[in-house]
């Protein structure tokens, strides 16, 4: 049986070398850029809140962004943007719902 992939991918603000990623508000910036990608598409004022498919959070004191796989179904280029951001900046990724503390 093939395992079902997790619905969330967590981009951690820590590089593969274990260094904190800067600037410190990177998670809010990335999620802000993705704010218009949401169920039903962008609406007036949607830029004022985060998309449910791309949200900043904190996991064990580290800034993170949770990217939901529904984003990939909605707009593959937006999904690729988030995944390429993580890859290009050598950020750690985990699958599954994060155990958040903030």
Secondary structure, DSSP 8 states (H G I E B T S, - for coil): ------SEEEEEEEETTS-B-SSTTHHHHHHHHTTT--TT---TTGGGS-BTTEEEEEETTEEEEEEETHHHHH-HHHHHHHHHHHHHTTEEEEES------
